[in-house]
């Protein structure tokens, strides 16, 4: 959440005329879906690979003591 607020504050910067341009807002709105798609795609791939190596595992052998 803090990353989104930080990115939004970077996108709404004061330009040379004293305001902010809509191009900055459109850039911010186009970055968030791309990053979330990459994140969820990587997470899904990781879960698929874990399930491939440890099918139907309730506990993982590398976590047992």
C-alpha positions as CSV (number, residue, x, y, z in Angstrom):
1,X,0.0,0.0,0.0
2,X,2.8,2.4,0.8
3,X,4.4,1.7,-2.5
4,X,1.3,2.7,-4.3
5,X,1.0,6.0,-2.3
6,X,4.7,6.7,-2.9
7,X,4.3,6.0,-6.7
8,X,1.3,8.2,-6.9
9,X,3.1,11.1,-5.2
10,X,5.9,10.7,-7.7
11,X,3.5,10.8,-10.6
12,X,1.7,13.9,-9.4
13,X,4.7,16.2,-9.7
14,X,4.7,19.9,-10.4
15,X,5.7,20.5,-14.0
16,X,7.2,23.7,-15.3
17,X,3.8,25.4,-15.7
18,X,3.0,24.9,-12.0
19,X,0.5,22.0,-12.3
20,X,0.6,18.3,-13.0
21,X,-0.1,16.8,-16.4
22,X,-2.6,14.0,-17.1
23,X,0.2,12.1,-18.7
24,X,1.7,11.5,-15.3
25,X,-1.5,10.1,-14.0
26,X,-2.0,7.9,-17.0
27,X,1.6,6.6,-16.5
28,X,0.8,5.7,-12.9
29,X,-2.5,4.0,-13.7
30,X,-0.7,1.9,-16.4
31,X,2.2,0.8,-14.1
32,X,0.0,-0.7,-11.4
33,X,-1.8,-3.3,-13.5
34,X,1.5,-4.3,-15.2
35,X,3.3,-4.8,-11.9
36,X,0.4,-6.7,-10.4
37,X,0.1,-9.0,-13.4
38,X,3.8,-9.8,-13.2
39,X,3.6,-10.4,-9.4
40,X,0.6,-12.7,-9.6
41,X,2.0,-14.5,-12.6
42,X,5.3,-15.2,-10.8
43,X,3.4,-16.3,-7.6
44,X,1.2,-18.6,-9.7
45,X,4.2,-20.1,-11.3
46,X,5.9,-20.7,-8.0
47,X,2.8,-22.4,-6.5
48,X,2.5,-24.6,-9.6
49,X,6.1,-25.7,-9.4
50,X,5.9,-26.4,-5.7
51,X,2.8,-28.5,-6.3
52,X,4.6,-30.3,-9.1
53,X,7.5,-31.4,-6.9
54,X,5.3,-31.9,-3.7
55,X,1.9,-33.0,-4.9
56,X,-0.9,-32.9,-2.3
57,X,1.6,-32.1,0.5
58,X,0.3,-31.0,3.8
59,X,3.8,-30.6,5.2
60,X,7.0,-30.1,3.3
61,X,10.1,-32.1,4.0
62,X,12.5,-29.1,4.2
63,X,10.4,-27.6,7.0
64,X,10.5,-30.7,9.2
65,X,12.9,-30.8,12.1
